[in-house]
Amino acid sequence: MSLLVSVQEAEFNYLKEETGATSGNLSVQLSKLSEARYISLKKTFRDNYPLTTCKITTKGINAFDKYVKNLSAYLKK
């Protein structure tokens, strides 16, 4: 989520490289975030290869902001 907050949208391979996640793990995490409507997924093709692009939603930004605030408050204790 923190990567998606800083960019308008990101391709699957970019997220995979930046996080060091496996394809399977990242796919599961993106599916869960999409189901929660924290991100939107767009699946297309580029040069006959699948291309998944992710974009954080307003709901996702709000949830991430709340998470960061709660974590900060917890760490200050």
Secondary structure, 3 states (H helix, E strand, C coil): CHHHHHCCCEEHHHHHHHHCCCHHHHHHHHHHHHHCCCEEEEEEEECCEEEEEEEECHHHHHHHHHHHHHHHHHHHC
